[in-house]
Amino acid sequence: MKNLLWVLVSLAVLLAIGSAEKIRYDNFKVFKIKTKNVEQRKWLEQLASDSENFNLWHSGKDEVHIMVNPQKLINLQNYTRSYSLPMEVMVSNVQSLIDGEQSTRSTDDDSSFGWTRYYPLSAIEAFLDDILTKYPSVTSAIDIGTSYEGRKIRGIKISYKEGNPGIFIESNIHAREWITSATATWLINELLTSTDEKVRNLAENHDWYIVPVLNVDGFAYTHTTDRMWRKTRQPVNFSSCIGADPNRNYDSHWMENNGASANPCSETYAGTSPFSEPEIKALADYVASIKDRLNIMLAFHSYSQVLLSPYGWTADLPSNFDDLMAVAKAYADAVESLPYGTVYTYGTSSGAMYFASGATNDWAYSEQDILLSFTIEFRDTGRYGFILPPIQILPHCEETMAGLLAFVEKADELGYLNVKYTF
């Protein structure tokens, strides 16, 4: 019966893939451009609002990663030369990365869910159903709400006993960041099946609330139509551009200090108002309803290999900044100690990366009193960017578990895992 379920899911996936005309990125390149000031960075970000020809992959304090249509390469070169901005190729052909990422579909075993390939929403939902059936005594379904296009936003709670401190994981809020939902599903499986003593302690002495795919509409769209789609899929009534950046849509210092864009064509468009995106309103309502049970809030993102604490909307430091950096350092040190040698940096969102208002970590910290709230930007630093090869999924997941074990241990040592509620 189980094998039949996966066969049906796989057939549905193949039919969906075959029936949609996918956007291709043949000979699109991604460049790393060193910037000298905020004005130059903002100009490159503005250039990316021409979504047919440019796409912003990363914008940091001193460099921007931008994908370019080969027909518009001369425009970018003229600008960078005029200001003597160093520019180097990071990805020479985006479509070749996408083709390589998808090639595992024809060789992988479609009869089971694993972590050697990326899966569409239907398969992730089937995985959740299977987990709920297998472990009914310690798992329960979370109904977050419904997306703009009518999809259910699903999560799972893992709880071995009452009275545990709570950890919430939000994943795939940005549609194209596939490594995040792959990691979230792996964590669910590992928390239930691992025999490692440290993992068992992590699993059984904390309540886990995990939403593998929050931006369900955008995620589905990346599988059927546009692999590089980032935003939600709700139309904007005064623009031909679609969707908002869901990680700029929380009601926490929304649109303050240039931390988001008012341009509907921008990748960081904040929406028409706080919580204008139904997916974000639904998650916020759910988290608010259980905030007294949550000690840690983690938002999984890619890419950059950095842990970002509040605040994103201001350069001011949060009151428990030292503790936030201590748990971030524990995560980074644990990851770097593994044989892969992956290096994570850490800091506030505004200090380590850029201003970002209306984001999950700020909202959870400032509005819900969840004092350990982080955005974690996963692998890598730009060689593959959002199109992380499937062969890296399991090594990355191993790193994530090592990081979480160290993070939670340090959080406990600092007194952040005291139970916040009584029965």
N, C-alpha and C positions, 0 to 999 in steps of 0.2 A: 504493500500500500504506500509506504514511504517513497520507494523508488518511483512508483507511478506518479506520485505528487510532484517529484522533481522533474520527471519527464514532461509532464503537462506544463509546469512552469517554464521549462527550457523551450518548449514549442511556442508558448505564448511570447516569450522573449524574442525568439527568432522571427516570428511573424511581425511583431512590432518593429523590429529593426529593419526587416525587409520592406515594410509598407511605408516607411517614412523616408523622405529625401533629406539626407544629412548634409549639413554645411561642411565643406571641406576647407582645409587650411594648407593646401599645397604651396610649398616654398614661402609660407609665412615664417618670418624669423622673429626671435626674441632677442632684444639687445639690453645689455646692462649699460646704463648711462650715469656717469658720475656727475652730480650736481653741486654747484657752489653755494646756492642760497635757496630760500623758500620760493622765491619768485620763479626760478627756473624749474623747480619741481612742480609748482602749480601749473606752469605752462604745459609741461608734458602731460600732466593729469588732464588738463583741458583738451589737449590734442586727442586723448583717448576717448573723449565723448563722441568722436566720429567712430562709432562702433563697427562700421563696415570695414574700416581700414586700419584701425588701431585698437589695442586692447591692453589695459593696464594690468600687469601681473603683480607688481609689487612697487610700493612707494615708501622709501625709508628716509632717514634723515639726510643721507648724502648720496643716495643712488636710487634710480628708478629702473624697473624692468618693464619693457613695453614690447608687445607683439605688433608687428607691422606687416600690412599687405605689401607684397613685392612691388606693386604698382605705385605705392606711395613712399617707397624707401627714400627717394630723392628729397622729399619734403623734410623728413627727419634728419637726413644727412646735412642738408643746408642749414638747419637750425643749430645742430650740434657743432658744426664747423664754425659758424658765425660767432659762437660763444666759447669756442675751444673746449668743448665738453668731451672728455674721453668716452668712447663708445666701443663696446666689444660684443661680439656675437655670443649668446648663451645657448640658443637653440637655432640650428641652421634650417630645419624644416619641421614645423610643428606637426604637419600631417603624418610624417614618418613616425613620430612618437605615438600619435594616436593609433596608427595602424599596428605598431608593435604592441601597444597596450591591449588592443582588441584581439590579437592573433591567438591568445590563449583560449578563446572561446571555442575554437575548432579542435583543440587538442586536449582540453581539460575534461575530466569526468563530470558530465552534467547530472549524474544521479545523486550527488551529494553536495552539500554546501561546505565550502572550504575557504582557504585564505591564500590561494595561489592565483586568483583572478579577481576581478571586480564584478559585482552583481547588480542587476537593476532592482528597482523597488519591489517588484512582485516577488523576487527570490528572497529578499531581506524579510518581507512580511511572512513568507512561508517558513523561513528560519525561525522567526519569533513564534509562530504558531507551533512549530515542532518543539521548541524549548518549553513553552507553556504546557504542552502535553506531557513532556518527559519529566518535568520537575514541578508538579502542581503544588507541592507542599511548601516550596520556598520561592516560587515566582508568581507574579500576578501581572495582568495586563494593565497598562496605563493608557487611557483614552485622553489624549491631549486636546483634540478638537479636530476641526475640519479646515482644509486649505481653501484658497479661492476657487480652485477648479473642482472642489468636492472630494478630494482625497482625504482619507483618515490619517491623522498624525499619531503614530503609535509609539509607545514606549514600553518598558518592562521594569518591574521592581523586583529586586532580589533581596530577600530578608530571611535570615535563618532564625532570628529570635527578636522579640520585642525589646525595646530599650536601647537600640543601637544608634550611634550618631549617623547622620545621613550625608551621602555624597551624590550630587546630581551631575550628570554628564549630558551636555547638549552637543549634538554632532550634526555635521552637514547642513549648517545654516546657510553656507555658501554652496551653491549647487555643484560646482565643478570640483570641489575638494573631496574626491572619492576616497582618498586614504582615510578620511575621518570616519566614515561609516564602516569601512572595512575594519578599522581598529576597534570601534565600538562593539561590533558583533563579535569580534575575537575576544574582547574583554568579557562579554556576557558568557561566552562558552567557557573561558578560562576560569572565571569565578565559580562556575558550577562544576567543572570537571577536573581541575588541577589537583594533583596530590602533593604538590609542594607545600611544606608546612607554612611558609611565610604567606603564600597566596591563600591558603585556607584560612589563616588568621585574618587576612584582609577581607576575604569574602564573608566570613561568618560573624565578624564583629563590627560590621558596618552595613547599613542599609544602602543599597545602590538603586538609583533611579536613572535609567539610561534611555535616551531618545536617539536611536541610530540615525534617523533622517528627519530633520525638522522641516527643511524646505523641500517638501515632497514634490510640489509641482515643478520647481526648477530642476531638481534631481532627475525626475522622469524625463524632462526636456533634454538634459545632457546626454541621456542614453538614446533618445529617439532622433534628435535633431541637431543640437549644437553642443558639442563636448565642452566648449569654453564658456557656457552660460553660467553666470554668477548669481543673479538676482532672483526675486520672486517672479511670478507670471501674471500678476494683476495689472490690467491696463491702467494707464494714466489718462484721465479724461481730457486733459488739455495738451496731450503730446502723442505723437505716433510711437514713441519709445515705450517699452513695456517693463514693468517690474520696478521694485525698489531694493536697495541693499537692506536685507533684514537685520543686519548687525549695526545699523544706524537708526533703527526704528523703535527702539525701546524708549519708554518715557522717563529718561534720565538725562537731563541737560541736553535734550534733543536740539540739534542744529546749532549748538553753541560753539564759539571760538573756532569757526571754520573746520569743525570736526566731521563735517558731512557736506554733501552737495545739494543744492536746490534744483539742479538741472536733471530732469527725468532721464536724460540720455547718459548720465554719468554712472559709472560703476558704484559710486558711493552715494547715490541719490537716497535721501532719508525718508522718502514717502511724503504724502500730502499732510500728514500729521503724525504725532506719536501713536503707535499701535494701529496705523492705517492698514498694515498687513495682517490679515486674519491669523496667520501662522504665529506671529509674534505675540499678538494679543492672547491667543489661546495658551501659549507656553507661559506667558507672564501670569495669567490667571491661575494656572495650575501650580506654578512655583509659589505664588503668593499664598495659595491655600495650604501649602505644607512647609512654609518657610521656617516654622518653629522646629521642624524635624531635620533641617539641613544645616550642616556645618561647613561644607565645601561645595563650591560651584565651579565646574570646569567646562569651558567651551572649546571643543576640538576644532582646529583650523589647519590649513596648510597654505603657504609654506613659509619657511624662514628659520626654523629651529630656534625659537625664542619663546620664553614664558613672559606674558604680559599681565601685570597687575593693574588695578586702578591707580591713577585715573587716566582716562583717555581724553577727556574734555578739557582738562586743565593741566598745567605743569606743576601744580601744587602736589605735595606728597600726602598720601593717606596717613592717618594717625598711627597705624600699625605697620608702617613701611618696613621697618627692620625685620619684623616677623615674616612679612610677605617675601622679602628677599631671602630669608633663611630657608623657607620651604622651597623656594624656587632653586636656590643653590643646591639643596639636597637632591632635587630632581635632576638637575644638570650634571652634578658630580656622578650620580649613579649611572646615568646614561653614558657618560664619557668613559666610565670605567669598564664598560663592556668591550669585547674585542673589536667592534666596529669603529670605536673611537669617535662617535658622533658628538659634535660639540653644540650645546645649547647655550645661548646667552639669556639674560633676564633683566627686567626693569619694569618701570611703569609703561603703559601703552604710549603715552605722549613722549616719554623720555627715551625709550628704547626703539620706538618705531615712528609713530606719527600721531597727530591729534585725531581722535575718533570719538565723536559724541553719539550718545544713544546706543551704546554697545552693551552686550550681555553682562560683561564683568562689572562695569560701572553700575548698571541697574541692580544687579544682585547685591553688590556691596553697599551702595548708598540707599537704595529703596527697600531692600529686603533684609538688611542686617546680616548678610552671609559674609563673614569677615575674611574668609579665604576664598577669593573669587579670581579666577585666572582665565585668560585666553592662552591656549597652548598652540603655537604654530609648529606643525610637524615637519618632517623631512620634505624637501631638502633645502638648499640655499640658492637654487636656480638652475642647476644642470638639467633637471627634468621639470622642475616647478610643479604645476598642478597635475602633470601627467607622469606621476611616479610609477616606474615599471612594476608590474605585479610581483616580480621576483624579490622586490624590496618590502612587500607587505609584512611577511613574517618577521624578518629582522627588525623592522620598525616596531611591530607589536611587542616584540621581546624588550626593546628599549623602553617602550611606554610602560610596560608592567614594572620594570626595574625602577623607572622614575616615579611611578605612583607609590610603590612600596616605600621608597625613601621619603617622598613628599608627605605621605600619611604618617609615617613614623615621626618625622620632625614636627608635624602639626600636633600630634599627640603629646610630644615632649614639651611643646610650648603651651599646652592647655587649651587647644582649639577643638578638641573632640569630646568635651563634656556634653552629655546629653542635654538638649535644650528644652525638653518637654517631660512631663510626668503623666502617668496613667492613673 
